[in-house]
């Protein structure tokens, strides 16, 4: 819509989120029929298929992508709307996560994460819950991705359809503490901060990736349940980070 009709993603981000949620729902129906290694393999296979399709989809420029219109704002303030948009989306995501966790649906998800077999025997439609969780997670990423594309002024999905991007999202949750509200936020801040520090000091090379991985290993050694999860278990979690 931005490339063809000039409609800013700051207005259409919720629509992008719904489109991503629909894709997430369909992908969930396919991949969540299996578990364990089969689930991982099927997810990677779909990722590869998506890369090929996007490379040959002329509507979005194919392998070359397409340039997006640049905002008319002065250079000094051109990025501010996107910064505020990201802050609002982050706050909305945290609020929505809190509401979901404390809903009946969230209770079912927590039961499923503890023991899927017992949850199913208790009458929870585990496949529907997992597929819906897929769709919800895609909604928030879809909104952010739309605004991020306009921020970059360039559209080529394949530069993000790589395993490293997905791995980073998972690592943020693990490092911060999965199953918590504040955990992914803390994990995201730490991983981005480490990446920026190591890129600035070691350069964008394999050494930077090695250093980041080393810090991750140390972090998980001292915080096996993530930063938030481990501090909460030890009763040392600051009140400012107790969002649950």
N, C-alpha and C positions, 0 to 999 in steps of 0.2 A: 504493500500500500504506500509506503514511503517512496520507494523507487519509481513506481508508476504514477502515483497521484499526489505525491508530496504531503501525505498525511503523517504527521509525526508519530513515532512510536510512544512518545510520552502520553498520547491519547489512546493508542490502540494496544498498549501493553497487555491489558486484561484479555483482549481478543486473542493475542499471541499465546497467552497462558492457557486459554481454553483449547486452542488448536493443539498445543503441546500435550495437554491433558488427554485429548482424544487419541493422539498418537501413543501416549504412554499406556492408555487403557488397552489399545489394540496389541501393543507389544507385550503387555502383561498377559493378555489372553494366550499368546503364543508361548512365551518363555516360561511362564509359571505353571505350565503343565508338568514340568519336570523339576527336580531338586538337585542340589549339590553340584558336582562337576558338570553335569549335563546342562544345568541352568546357565553356568558361566560360559560354556561352549556355545550354546544357542544365542546368548546375548552378544558375544563377540562376532558370531556369524552375521547376525542382523546388523551390527555396526559396519561390517565390511560391505554388506549389500547396500546399506544406506550411502556409503561413500561412493560406490560405483554409480548409484542412481543420481546423486547430486552432481557428479562429474559430467553426466550426460544430460542433465536437465537444462535445456537452453533458456527456459523461462527465467532462471536466476543466473544466467551467464555461463552455465556449465563449469568447466574446470578453471576458467578465468575469473569467475565471480562477476560482480558488478559494483560500480561506485554508487554511493548514495549522496543525495543533496546535502550540502553543508549549510549549517544554520547561519542566519543573517546577523546574529548577535556579534558584538565586538569581540576581538580575540581575548581580551582580559576576562570576559564573563561568559565565553562560549560554552565552557564545560560545566558551569555551575548548575544549570537545570538538570544535568545528568547525575551529578553528585547528589543533589537533593532527592532525585527520583530513586536512586539506589538506596539512600538512607530510608526513605519511606517504604520501599519494597522490603528491605531487611527488617524493619520494625513490624510491618504487616505479617511477614513470614513467621517471626518469633511469636507474635500474638496469636496467629492462626495455629501454630504448633502447640501452644499452651492450651488453646481451646479444644483442639483435637485430642490431645493427651488426656484431658479430663472429661471427655465425652464417652458415651457408650461404645462408640467406634474405637476410640483410643484404648479403652479397657480391653476390647477384643484383640487389638494389635499387641498389647503388652502380654496378654495370655498366649498369643500365638508365638511371640518371640521366646517365651520361656519354654514351651513345649507344644509343638504344633499338633502332635497326635492327641494329647489330652484336650487341647482346645477344640479340636474337631469332634472328639467324643462328647464334649460338653455342649455341642449344638452350634458351634460357631462355624459359619461358612468360610473356611480359611482361604479358599481360592479367591472368593469374591473380595475378602478383606485385603488380600495381598495385591490384587489387581487394582483395587480402588486406591490403595496406598501408592502404587506405581503412578497412577493418574494424578494424584494430588502432588506428589513430588515433582512431576513434570510441569505442573501448572506454574509453580514458583520459578523454576529454572527457565521456562518459556518466557515469562514476563521479563526476567532479568536479561535473557539473551536478546530479546527484541531491542531493548533500550541500549544494550551493549553494542549491537550492530550499528545503530545510528551514531553512537559515540565514536566508533572506529571509522565511520563514513565509508565502510566497505562491507560487502556481503559475500561471504564464501563459507558455507557451513563446514566444509571438509577440514578447515584449519582447526576446528574444535572436535571433530569426530575422530578422536584418537584416544587410545586406552589411557594415556597419561592424564588427560583431563578427568576422566571418570575415576581414575585411581586417586587423584587429588581430592575429589569430593568425598570419597570413602575415607581417606586418611584423615581429613578434617574431623569427621565424626568420631573415628577411633581415637585419635590423639586427644580430642577434647572430652570425649566420654559419650558413647552411644547410649541412647535411651534417655538422655537428659535434654533439657531445653537450652541451657547455656553452653553445653559441651561443643556442639558444632560451631558456635560463634567463636569461642575461645580457640578451638582447633584451627579455624580459618585464619584468625588473626596471627596465630603462631606460625603456621605454614607459610603464609604470605610474607610475614616479617623475615623468617629464616631465608626464604628464597631471595628476597630483595637484598638482604645483607650479604649473602654468599655470592650473588651475581655481582654486586658492587665491589666485593673484595677479591673474589676468585675468577670472575668473568663467567660468561654464559658457556660453560664447558661441562665435560663429564665430572670434573672435580667438584663443581658446584652441586651437581646431582648427588655425588658421593657424600659430600658434607651434609646435605639435607637429609639423606638416608641415615647417616650416622647419628644425627641429632634425634631423628625419629625413633631409632632403636633405643637410644639412651632414655628418651622420654617414656617409651612403653615399658622399659625395664623398671623405672622408678614409679611409673604411674600405670600399672597393668590394666586398670579399668578406665583409662583416660584421666586427664587432669581433674575434671569435675567429679567423675565417678569415684576416683580414688580418694580425693579430699572429703567427699561426702561420706564415704564408708568409714574414714578415720575420724569423722566429726570435726574436721578442720576447714570445712568449706565456708568462706566468708559469706555473710548475709547478702552482700551485694551481688553475688553470683548464684544465690539459691533461688532460681526462677521456677522450680518445680511446684 
